Structure formats: structure tokens, C-alpha cells
Amino acid sequence: MELIDNRGITDPRLNLALEEHILRTRTGDESLLLFYVNEPSIIIGRHQNTIEEINTDVVRERGIHVVRRISGGGAVYHDEGNLNFSFLTQYQPGRFNRYEEFTRPVVEVLRSMGVPAEVGGRNDIIADGRKISGNAQFVSRGRMFSHGTVLVNSDLDAVTSALNVKPGKIESKGHKSVRSRVANISEFLPEPLDVHTLRAKIIDRIFEGGEPVIHEVTDEDWAAVEELSATKYRTWEWNYGESPKFNMQRTKRFPIGEIDLRIQVDRGEITSIRIYGDFMSRNDPAEIEVKLKGSRYEREALAAVVSQLDLSNFFGGIEHDEFLSLLVD
């Protein structure tokens, strides 16, 4: 086992790019261990519909990164109180979808500190019935990683707010997250603990007290990581456009009457939109439908279209921001 140095990077778009690059470029039976801590972020599972998983208002107001990962599973919230670990190994059929081999050292460390940690469900670590760690795996060309996160002293209010999606009618083929009761391991400890101390304890357990061998990540590797981050993990196409096809209903009653939007989105773009309601309109709302069709289903793109509409011809006194919020917030 060798330890990868991520240079203290906290940008999730670089850390996920580093993890993927190492997975796809290393061969053979070498086993590697990567730790990273991310700035406030929501990390979306590979097969999820991003819009279904996030509270767009909170994400925008707090400047939270939204990044899709290549592994499956549910959406998770990361911040500086959250330690992420990734074991990169040779693929073996008996390893995939079996998490105990990779979570065992983490559980042992936590239990040695007094945290009542145990494996729960298929891929979680729990303490007193609450989730303290979620894990996922990915396989590519004879290599795999098993990665997970440990809530150390994360902002649990932010977790709830950022992942608390507003009520709405969304139908999609995306795999929806199952929200669990979560806890920080700090709740179970007599003294404060930070992510760096926990990282050191896990390293000490895995390397049995010896000095870990550092795996070389070359300047060429880092250049490739930056490129992968720029062309994939920083793009709207990957983080939002890769969402499965979905249908959405957005309804709100205004002083002029109710507006009921039925929106179909495929690969992140509006493929169909119909406007219903009991409002009085001088012009046919189909004119708005034509303008919006083909737009990216994201706030900035829709704002550019909505700002060009004379809404008074359709909905009387509704402001542009009100209609935009109904569309996307």
C-alpha cells in the first residue's frame, strides 16, 4: 500500500479528477490510498438527476460546488469537517460491492477512539443507528476504487439545507438518494477532533505505525488532472447535462391566477414545455414555450431567455424574477 499526496487541495473538481486519473493510469496489483477534504460541495452519484438532489436556492446563495462523480450511489455533502478516503486496488470480483475489506480499518480506528462504529446496510458505517460514513465503488479496466467519507465535525445544518429539495413533482429515471439520519463522530468523543488527526490515525493503522511509502504523482500527472478537471468536472455538461431524462411540474398561484408548468428535460435541456393555468392572457403562452424550448435547464440560461420576454402580454403583473423562480428555483 502506498499513500497518494493530493497537495492539500480542497477543490472537489480537482480531487475527483485526481482520483479518476490515478485509477485509469495505474496498472497491475499495486494498492494505493488517497485522502482528501473538500470545500462545501454536493457530490452527485453517477446515475442521479442533479436537480432532484439539491436545493438550488441554498446552493446558489452559499456558493456550494455541485460535482458529479463517476461512482454510483447517492448525493452527499462535503465540507472541511468531512474526511474522504479512497482505496485504489486491482479489481477482483469478490471485492466489488463488498465494502468490509475497505471500511474495516476505518471502523477499527473509530472504535478504538470510543465511537460505536459498525458496518450498517450495504455500504454505510453507522454509530447508534445514525450514518457517519457512506461508501461507493467503481471499476475500470482491471482496476477499482472503493471510496467513502467520514463525518467528523461537518456542518449538519448545511447538510440538511443543501440536500433538502423543495417539494415538487419530478419524475425521472435517476436513482434518488435515500436520506438517512446522520451524525458527526465528534458527538461520540470526549475531546474535539479534526479531520487531519483522524487521517493520521487511519494512516497509522493501515501502515502499522511505520512511515507510509508516498506514491509519486508527477508533474505530468498533475497536468493531466488539471485538464480532466477543466474538460469534465468543471463543466455543466457533466455535472448537470448528464442527468437522466426527467419530467417536472411546477405550479404556483399568483394574484393573476395559477400558473402550471409541465417541463420535460433531456441531457439537461428543455425538450418540451407546456404552460397551463387559470390566468388571463392577451397573447398565446405557446410563444413562451417556443422561446424556452432547447434552453439549458439552469438558472443563468433561462434568465437570459426570460429577460427578453414581455410577460405583461401573458401574465399581467408578474415580474421576470417571479416567473424565473417558478421555472427553476
N, C-alpha and C positions, 0 to 999 in steps of 0.2 A: 504493500500500500504506500502510495506517495501522496503528498499534500500539494494542492494547487494554490498558489498565491494570487488572489484576484486584485492585489494592489490597493485594497481598501475601497474599491469602487462601490458606490451606493445607488447608481443609476440602474434600475431594473432592466432597461433595454440593452445595456452592456453586459450585465451579469447573465441574462438569459442567452445572449449571443455567445458569450464565453463558454457557457455550459454546452450549447449545441455544437460550437466549433470543436471543442475538445472531444466530444462524443464522436463526431463524424471523421475526425482526422487521426485519432489514435487507433492502433490495431493491436491484435494479439490478446494476451491474457493479463495485461497489466491492470492493476486496480488503483483507482485514483479517488481522492476525496477533495471536494470543493465546499467551502463555506462562503456565504455572502449575506450581507444585510442591505436591505433596500430602503430608499426614501419612500414616503407614503405612496402606495400603489395598490391597485387591484389587479391581480394576476388571473386572467381568464383561462379556463380549460380549453383544450384544442377544439372540442366539438360543441362549444356553447355559443349561444346567442348573446353577444355583449350587452345589447340593450336590455335584455331580460335580467341581467345580473347586477347592474349598477344603478345607483341613484344619481342621475345625470346632474341634478342641481348641486348636490354635495360635491361631486367630482369636479365640476367646473369652479365652484366657489373656493374650494380648498386647493386647487391645483394638483389633484391626485393623478398620478400616471395610471393609464389603463393599458395593459400589455397582455397579449395572448401568448401562452406558452405552447410548446409542441406536445406536451403530455396531456392525457385526458384528466378527468375528474372535475371538481367544482371550482368555483371562483373563491379566491382567498385574498385577504387584506394583509399587506406587508407595511411595516414601518420600522423605525430604528430600534424598537423594542422586540423585534421578531428575528430569530436566528434561523437561517436557511442552510440546509446541508444537502449535498448531492454525492452519492456513491456511483462512480462510473466504472463499470466492470465488463468482462466478457459476458456475452449473452449465453445463458443456459436455460433450457425450457423449464427446469424446476425452479428457476429464480423469478420468472415473470409472474406477476400477480400474487407473489408470496413476499410479504414485506418484513417478516420477522427477522430474517438474516440482517437486514439493514437497520431496522429500528432497535434491535436488541442492545447495542452499545449505548444508544441514547437513553433507552429505558433504564438500563443499569446505572448510568450516571445520575439520572434523576432520582432514582430510588435511593441511591447512596447519599443523596442530599436531603432526603426526607420527603420527597414528593411521591405520593402514592400512585405512581405511573404504571399503566398496564396497557397492553395492546387491546383495542376495542374495535368491534366491527371488522371490516375488511382491511382498512388502511389507515386507521387512526391510532393515536395514543391518547388515552383519557386519564383523568385523575378525578376521583369522586364523582364519576358519571359525566364529567364535562370534558370537552375536547381541548387538548393542549397542543396537539400536533396532527396535521393531515399530510398524507403522502401520496405520490403518484409515480408512475414509471413510463419509460419509453424505450423502444428497441429500434435500432437501425444498423443493418449490415454487420451482424455478429457482435455488436456492442449494445449496451443498455445503460441507462441510469435509473436509479431509484432516489427521488429527491423528496424532501419534506421540510416542514417548518416547525419551529417551537415558539410558542407564545411565552416570552419571558416577562416583559413589562410593557406590552403593547397597549395602545390607547383603545380600549374596548368600546368606548363610546363612538369612536371613529369607525371601528369595525361595523358596528350596528348601523350607523348613519349611512356609510358609503355603500353598504350592501343591502340596505332597506329600500327595495324598489317600490316606487309609488304604485298604488293599486291601478290596474288597467287590464284590459282583455287582450292578451297576446297569445297567439297560437303558433308554435314553431316546432321544428324537429330537433331543436337544440336540447342538450342534456342539462336540465335545470339543476342547480345546486340544492342540496338538502341542508337547510340551516340547522346547525347544532348549537347547543349551549356551550359556550367557550369559557376558558379561564386562563389566566396567566399563571405560570409556575411560581411567580413571586408570592402569590397568595398562600402558598403552602410552605414558605421558607421563613425562618425566624429573622433573617437579616436580608437586606437588599442584595440583588444580584443583577449584573448587566450581561448583555449578550456576549461580550468579549471573554468574560470569566467562564461562562458556560462553554463557549467554543474551546477554551484552553482545557477544560475538564474532559470534554469529549475526545480531544486530540490525545490527551494523556492516557485515557482509557484505551483508545484504539492502538496507539503506538507503545502501550505498556510501559509508560514512563520514560521511554527513550526519546531522543531527538528525532522528529519526523524528517524523512527524506523529502526535499522540495522538488516537485516536478517542474521541469523547465518549460516556461511559456515564453517563446522567443518574440523578438520584435516583429517578425513576420506573422506570427500567430496573432499578435495584438492588432496588426494592420488588418488582418482578415476579420477579426472580431468587430472592429470599427466599421468595416464595410458591411458585414452581416447586420449589424445594428442599424445602420443607415438605410439599407435596402429592404429590411424586413421589420424589425422590432420597433422602429420609429414611424412606420407607415400606417396610414388609415386603412389601406387595403388589407393588411394583415390583422390589425387589431379590431377592426370593425367590419370590413368588407368580407372577411372570411366567415362571418356568421351564417348559420343556416337560414334558408328561406323562412320568412315568418309573416303572419298577418296580425294586424293590430287595430283595435278600436279605441278611439279617443273621443270622449264625449264631455261636454260642459255646457251648463246653462248660463247664458249671458242675459242682460236686460232686454236685448232684442230677440231672445229666443234661444233654443237649444241648437248647438252645432254638433253633429255626429260625423266623425271622420272614420272611414274604413280604408286602411293603408296596407298594401302588400309590398314587401321588401325582399329583394333577392340580391345576394352578394353586395349588400349594403346600399343598394339603390332602389328608389321607389319605382316599381314596375306598374303599379295601379293605385289610384286614389279616388274615392268617391266621397262626396260631401252631401250629407243628409241633414235634416232638421226642420224645425217649425218657424224659422226666421223668415222675414220678408226680404226679397232680393229684387233689385231692379234688373241686374244682369244675371245670366245663367252661370251658376257656380262651376259649370263644366270648363269655363275659361280658366279658372284657377287650377282645376285638375290637370289641364293640358300643360300649364306652366310648371307645375311641380313634378310631373312625371319625368323620370330619368335623373332626378336630383339625388345626390348622396343623402342618405338619411342621417345627417349630422347637423348640428345647430348652425355652424357657420355657413354651410352651403345653402341651407334652407332660408337663413336670414337674408342672404343675398337675393333670393327669389322673392321672398315675401315683401322686402322693402320696395320692390318695384310695382307692387300691386296697389290699385286704388280700392281698398277694402270697403269704402263707403258705398260703392256700387253694388256690393254683395251683402254686407252685414251691418250697414248703418254705422253706428258709433264705435265699433271695435277697433282698438289700436293694433298696430303691427306687432308689438311685443306680446299682446294677449293672444293673438292668433298663432304666433310663433311658439309660444309656450304650450298651447294646446297641441300643436303639431309634434313637438319633440321633447318637452321637458317633463 
